[in-house]
């Protein structure tokens, strides 16, 4: 699908009830910051998006969801994630889970009961840190990550798949979406898709950025779309 055929999202893609109100768009200073971010993080890949996919942030008064009105195509998103660069000069991020990740997965395992063989789908697994933590907690883990470039090359402890078709007909006891729904055009469509992989007792663990907390700090929109240091929370 070309970028010109992706219709603008004026209705909320999360609750499908609210009509979006404009929160932020590019003025000239923001445009310059966007281009600087495109150059540093993606080698200028996003420069051409300004004409076809201009960054415009909408807000739903019904459910408080925020989203980009103009959505890139799946092909554009794939190129963006494949072409992303690390920011800063520090060491590459670890693929090993933190102590907090392990504690959270152990807590989830306890909540799911004592029976063995619990199957967990880590949907949008990225580098596999949460998948490793889930293995440590005793889950049988399948990690779905559409970008092969972002995946853990040392995934022998869990199953790694890159195509949704590889999940056809399979159900899981737990489905995890760790900081995933903010990356998809329609969260409601993604959750509807995942229903086919649930049984009546499937548990979902979902986390997303807390924009309310960021807004309380006072700099959420003044720093958008790029503050010169770190990727914006949206």
Secondary structure, DSSP 4 states (H G I P E B T S, - for coil): --GGGS----B-TTTS-PBPEEEEE--HHHHHHHHHHHHHHHTTTTTTHHHHS--EEEE-TTT--EEESS---HHHHHHHHHH----SSSPPPPSSPPHHHHHHHHHHHHHT-S-S--EEEEET-TTSHHHHHHHHTT-EEEEE-S-GGGS-S--TTSEEE--GGGGTT--EEEEEEES-GGGSS-HHHHHHHHGGGEEEEEEEEEE---HHHHHHHT-TTTSTTB-SSSB---
